[in-house]
Amino acid sequence: MRNYEIMFIVRPTLSEEDIQKVADSFKATLEGKGSKVTSVDAWGQKALAYDIKKGSEVYKSGYYFVYQIESADDSGVKEFDRLAGISSDIVRHLIIRKED
């Protein structure tokens, strides 16, 4: 089993309900590809270290989420990476493979 940590930032202009829907849909993406989400940590809204421009908007804060993942292969993580890269709701994301 491989262990991963995924951190992603959801844009702050969404409603609380929509932010949770985004987080749940990305969790479902991981689980749909055979990954097991062992921990979900929602940090809430935090100020960004620097302004992030995505599209025509500039963000100064965002909603942070951290997922701990166990997976036999990396297909779920790759799909998460692909979808997060094209999603307008995700400001930034980071995937780290943890050493066993």
Buried (B, 14 or more C-beta within 10 A) or exposed (E): EBBBBBBBBBBBEBEEEEBBBBBEEBBEBBEEBEBEBEEEEEEEEEEBEEEBEBEEEEBEBBBBBBBBBBBEEBBBBEBBBEBBEEBEBBBBBEBEEEEE
